Every structure is written in structure tokens, then in C-alpha cells.
């Protein structure tokens, strides 16, 4: 996740909220925050108990935080394991592009889960 989501995730985690707000107080323009501070926020959510949970948090909470996050249609497309659902997730939810390399990883993950 990028800094807006790392910060939101840390603030949404009771054991990390105070530390996150000490690093980046409410209302701070994230463009003005140094890379070092952004990395400190990232480090707050890298513990195994939080790191692995971040994907589920992102999938269910990102729409509350942005205009583009993972809405129910995107989650339904992922659940159906359709190519279109995955493409919507990559482009509309994650905010990146579909590439052959990403498609190969997705198809490998599907194969492993089936």
C-alpha cells in the first residue's frame, strides 16, 4: 500500500493509532512529509499480525478513504475469479495497470488456490 493507505491503516489499528498521529498529525499534506517519516509509518504496520491483514483491510476499507477504492462490484468480481473482475481490481482499486507479468502472477495464484 502507498502512504495514504499505510497511514489510514495505522490510524485504524488501535495499537498503532497514537504513533501514526505523532508522526503525521491529522490534516497534514502528505506531499510535505519526508520519505523517512513515510517509511516510519510503513514500519508501524509491518509486524506479521498487521502486514498479512492489510490486504483484507484494503479490500474492505479503501473505498471509504478514496473515490476509487474497492467497491462491492470489484469485490464480487474478485470472488468470481473472473479476468474482468481482476482487471477492475488492478485498475480501479489498486490504481495501476494490467500487465502480462501481473496477469501471470494472478493466474498462478488462481491455479494454486484451485
JOZIQUI-V281174 format. One record per pair of residues at least 24 apart in sequence whose ideal C-beta (glycine too) atoms are under 8 Angstrom apart, sorted by the first residue. I is the first residue (numbers start at 1). J is the second residue. D is the distance in Angstrom with one decimal. If there is no record, write none. Layout:
i = (I,I)
j = (J,J)
d = (D,D)
//
This chain:
i = (1,1,3,3,3,3,3,4,4,4,5,5,5,6,6,6,6,6,7,8,8,9,9,9,9,9,9,10,10,10,12,12,13,13,13,16,16,16,19,20,59,62,68,68,68,69,81)
j = (54,58,30,33,38,41,42,30,65,66,58,62,65,38,41,42,44,45,41,61,65,45,50,54,57,58,61,41,44,45,57,61,44,45,50,44,45,50,44,44,93,93,92,93,95,93,110)
d = (6.2,5.9,5.7,7.3,4.8,6.6,7.5,6.2,7.1,7.6,6.2,6.5,7.0,7.7,5.3,5.1,7.8,5.9,5.4,7.4,5.2,5.4,7.6,5.9,5.6,7.5,7.9,5.9,4.6,5.3,7.1,7.0,8.0,7.0,6.3,4.7,6.6,7.4,5.7,5.9,7.7,6.5,5.8,7.1,6.5,6.1,5.9)
//
